[in-house]
Amino acid sequence: MPMRSFPGLALLVWAIAPAAAQTPGMITGGSNDVMVNGKPAARAADTTSDGAVVEGSNNVFINGKPAAVIGGQTHCGGGGIGGGVIVGGGGGNVLINGKPMARAGDATAGCPK
């Protein structure tokens, strides 16, 4: 049975793939005076390499800002395009409502390239 060629499909996949790619990032901001295992504690509104942390605890605050945790949402910048999440690192033994606390240097994911 002869194989059929679909050159347009290959072009379509090539055109879509770069838009769907994600870039890993990290939390770049944090508290100047609260450390978690030697790293600045991350809070809502602290900067990331792609934007900012936008979600934090509703009952734990650091310098008046909600404390960030692993699994919390980030904003990718660029006028509201995309949304990411804090995925790696964490304070290990420091938990907020059962989730590891986020710190400066912790990994983020989900922002488009």
PASEBA-1860 file (N, C-alpha, C; in nm, 3 decimals):
! residues 113
1> MPMRSFPG> 0.084/-0.116/0.000/0.000/0.000/0.000/0.090/0.124/0.000 ~ 0.069/0.216/-0.091/0.154/0.335/-0.099/0.128/0.429/0.019 ~ 0.234/0.495/0.064/0.221/0.592/0.174/0.179/0.726/0.118 ~ 0.093/0.794/0.187/0.048/0.925/0.144/0.134/1.032/0.210 ~ 0.158/1.136/0.140/0.238/1.247/0.190/0.146/1.363/0.227 ~ 0.173/1.425/0.339/0.095/1.540/0.384/0.191/1.656/0.417 ~ 0.250/1.722/0.316/0.347/1.828/0.343/0.288/1.945/0.421 ~ 0.162/1.974/0.401/0.098/2.084/0.474/0.090/2.057/0.623
9> LALLVWAI> 0.073/1.930/0.661/0.066/1.893/0.802/0.199/1.919/0.871 ~ 0.308/1.884/0.806/0.440/1.909/0.863/0.462/2.058/0.884 ~ 0.421/2.140/0.789/0.435/2.284/0.801/0.350/2.337/0.917 ~ 0.230/2.285/0.932/0.142/2.326/1.041/0.203/2.291/1.177 ~ 0.256/2.171/1.191/0.320/2.130/1.317/0.439/2.219/1.347 ~ 0.518/2.251/1.247/0.634/2.338/1.266/0.591/2.476/1.311 ~ 0.483/2.527/1.254/0.436/2.661/1.287/0.379/2.669/1.429 ~ 0.316/2.563/1.475/0.253/2.563/1.607/0.353/2.532/1.718
17> APAAAQTP> 0.448/2.445/1.695/0.539/2.398/1.799/0.611/2.510/1.873 ~ 0.669/2.610/1.805/0.738/2.715/1.881/0.645/2.791/1.975 ~ 0.521/2.813/1.936/0.428/2.887/2.020/0.391/2.808/2.145 ~ 0.391/2.676/2.136/0.351/2.593/2.249/0.466/2.563/2.344 ~ 0.590/2.592/2.302/0.706/2.561/2.386/0.703/2.644/2.514 ~ 0.755/2.588/2.621/0.761/2.658/2.748/0.905/2.676/2.790 ~ 0.927/2.783/2.862/1.059/2.816/2.910/1.063/2.803/3.062 ~ 1.159/2.730/3.116/1.170/2.727/3.262/1.221/2.862/3.313
25> GMITGGSN> 1.177/2.899/3.428/1.222/3.024/3.488/1.249/3.004/3.635 ~ 1.257/3.117/3.709/1.278/3.107/3.853/1.229/3.233/3.922 ~ 1.207/3.218/4.051/1.169/3.332/4.134/1.296/3.415/4.156 ~ 1.290/3.543/4.122/1.409/3.628/4.135/1.399/3.727/4.251 ~ 1.278/3.750/4.302/1.260/3.840/4.415/1.232/3.764/4.543 ~ 1.227/3.836/4.653/1.197/3.774/4.782/1.213/3.875/4.893 ~ 1.181/3.833/5.013/1.191/3.919/5.130/1.337/3.953/5.159 ~ 1.359/4.078/5.202/1.495/4.120/5.240/1.532/4.075/5.381
33> DVMVNGKP> 1.431/4.040/5.462/1.462/4.010/5.601/1.402/3.881/5.655 ~ 1.338/3.800/5.569/1.287/3.670/5.612/1.349/3.563/5.523 ~ 1.428/3.474/5.583/1.495/3.368/5.509/1.432/3.233/5.541 ~ 1.429/3.146/5.441/1.380/3.010/5.458/1.493/2.918/5.414 ~ 1.554/2.850/5.509/1.670/2.764/5.482/1.775/2.838/5.399 ~ 1.804/2.961/5.439/1.912/3.039/5.379/1.877/3.116/5.253 ~ 1.752/3.112/5.207/1.713/3.186/5.087/1.596/3.278/5.121 ~ 1.587/3.394/5.051/1.475/3.485/5.078/1.339/3.419/5.055
41> AARAADTT> 1.247/3.440/5.148/1.111/3.387/5.136/1.041/3.457/5.020 ~ 0.970/3.380/4.936/0.895/3.436/4.823/0.754/3.470/4.866 ~ 0.702/3.579/4.808/0.568/3.627/4.841/0.494/3.665/4.714 ~ 0.363/3.677/4.723/0.286/3.728/4.610/0.341/3.865/4.574 ~ 0.353/3.893/4.447/0.405/4.018/4.389/0.557/4.018/4.374 ~ 0.629/3.919/4.429/0.773/3.912/4.405/0.797/3.876/4.259 ~ 0.909/3.920/4.206/0.940/3.900/4.065/0.987/3.758/4.035 ~ 0.963/3.717/3.910/1.018/3.594/3.855/1.094/3.633/3.729
49> SDGAVVEG> 1.168/3.540/3.671/1.241/3.571/3.548/1.146/3.598/3.433 ~ 1.019/3.558/3.446/0.920/3.578/3.340/0.811/3.678/3.376 ~ 0.801/3.719/3.499/0.691/3.808/3.539/0.688/3.826/3.689 ~ 0.587/3.766/3.756/0.573/3.781/3.900/0.492/3.667/3.960 ~ 0.512/3.646/4.089/0.428/3.552/4.165/0.294/3.623/4.187 ~ 0.183/3.556/4.156/0.052/3.620/4.170/-0.039/3.552/4.271 ~ 0.008/3.444/4.332/-0.077/3.372/4.426/0.003/3.341/4.552 ~ -0.063/3.355/4.667/0.001/3.322/4.792/-0.100/3.274/4.894
57> SNNVFING> -0.051/3.242/5.012/-0.136/3.192/5.120/-0.241/3.296/5.160 ~ -0.358/3.247/5.198/-0.461/3.340/5.246/-0.454/3.363/5.396 ~ -0.360/3.295/5.464/-0.352/3.314/5.609/-0.209/3.324/5.663 ~ -0.108/3.325/5.576/0.031/3.345/5.619/0.089/3.459/5.536 ~ 0.140/3.562/5.606/0.191/3.681/5.538/0.335/3.708/5.579 ~ 0.414/3.756/5.485/0.553/3.794/5.509/0.568/3.938/5.464 ~ 0.604/4.026/5.556/0.613/4.169/5.526/0.483/4.220/5.465 ~ 0.369/4.169/5.512/0.239/4.215/5.465/0.192/4.156/5.333
65> KPAAVIGG> 0.271/4.065/5.274/0.233/4.003/5.147/0.208/3.854/5.169 ~ 0.112/3.794/5.095/0.086/3.650/5.110/0.211/3.567/5.077 ~ 0.242/3.471/5.163/0.356/3.382/5.141/0.329/3.290/5.021 ~ 0.430/3.272/4.935/0.417/3.187/4.817/0.453/3.043/4.851 ~ 0.387/2.948/4.784/0.414/2.805/4.805/0.433/2.735/4.670 ~ 0.496/2.617/4.675/0.509/2.535/4.555/0.369/2.501/4.506 ~ 0.346/2.520/4.377/0.215/2.500/4.317/0.139/2.629/4.298 ~ 0.190/2.740/4.356/0.126/2.870/4.339/0.143/2.923/4.198
73> QTHCGGGG> 0.053/3.010/4.158/0.052/3.064/4.022/0.149/3.180/4.005 ~ 0.203/3.192/3.883/0.285/3.306/3.844/0.223/3.368/3.719 ~ 0.260/3.493/3.692/0.215/3.563/3.572/0.336/3.574/3.480 ~ 0.314/3.552/3.353/0.425/3.548/3.258/0.461/3.684/3.199 ~ 0.393/3.790/3.238/0.423/3.921/3.181/0.370/3.932/3.040 ~ 0.417/4.031/2.966/0.377/4.047/2.827/0.231/4.083/2.809 ~ 0.177/4.167/2.895/0.040/4.213/2.878/-0.064/4.107/2.904 ~ -0.041/4.020/3.001/-0.143/3.922/3.038/-0.137/3.794/2.959
81> IGGGVIVG> -0.030/3.769/2.888/-0.018/3.647/2.808/0.033/3.533/2.894 ~ -0.040/3.425/2.900/0.005/3.303/2.966/0.003/3.309/3.117 ~ 0.021/3.194/3.177/0.027/3.181/3.321/0.114/3.063/3.356 ~ 0.193/3.076/3.460/0.283/2.969/3.499/0.256/2.924/3.640 ~ 0.348/2.843/3.690/0.333/2.787/3.823/0.471/2.767/3.885 ~ 0.479/2.778/4.018/0.603/2.751/4.091/0.614/2.599/4.103 ~ 0.723/2.541/4.050/0.729/2.395/4.042/0.840/2.329/4.121 ~ 0.947/2.399/4.152/1.058/2.327/4.212/1.129/2.403/4.321
89> GGGGNVLI> 1.205/2.330/4.398/1.278/2.388/4.509/1.195/2.376/4.635 ~ 1.165/2.488/4.693/1.083/2.489/4.813/1.166/2.480/4.939 ~ 1.104/2.519/5.048/1.170/2.523/5.176/1.188/2.388/5.243 ~ 1.150/2.280/5.174/1.169/2.146/5.229/1.088/2.122/5.355 ~ 1.146/2.156/5.469/1.079/2.129/5.596/0.991/2.244/5.644 ~ 0.980/2.351/5.564/0.894/2.464/5.600/0.768/2.456/5.515 ~ 0.657/2.422/5.581/0.530/2.403/5.509/0.430/2.511/5.547 ~ 0.351/2.551/5.449/0.241/2.644/5.471/0.115/2.574/5.423
97> NGKPMARA> 0.024/2.547/5.515/-0.099/2.475/5.483/-0.069/2.345/5.407 ~ 0.038/2.276/5.449/0.073/2.147/5.392/0.156/2.151/5.265 ~ 0.192/2.271/5.216/0.271/2.282/5.093/0.405/2.346/5.124 ~ 0.513/2.300/5.055/0.645/2.361/5.078/0.645/2.510/5.043 ~ 0.706/2.588/5.127/0.716/2.732/5.104/0.810/2.760/4.989 ~ 0.778/2.858/4.905/0.862/2.896/4.792/0.965/3.000/4.836 ~ 1.081/2.997/4.767/1.191/3.087/4.800/1.251/3.145/4.673 ~ 1.326/3.252/4.686/1.401/3.306/4.573/1.490/3.195/4.518
105> GDATAGCP> 1.493/3.180/4.386/1.572/3.076/4.322/1.494/2.951/4.288 ~ 1.373/2.936/4.343/1.290/2.820/4.310/1.242/2.828/4.166 ~ 1.223/2.712/4.105/1.188/2.703/3.962/1.041/2.735/3.936 ~ 1.017/2.796/3.820/0.882/2.819/3.770/0.871/2.755/3.632 ~ 0.750/2.728/3.587/0.729/2.670/3.455/0.595/2.716/3.401 ~ 0.577/2.696/3.271/0.449/2.724/3.209/0.443/2.850/3.126 ~ 0.548/2.933/3.129/0.546/3.054/3.048/0.593/3.022/2.907 ~ 0.520/3.072/2.805/0.562/3.046/2.667/0.694/3.114/2.635
113> K> 0.767/3.054/2.543/0.895/3.111/2.499/0.874/3.240/2.427
END
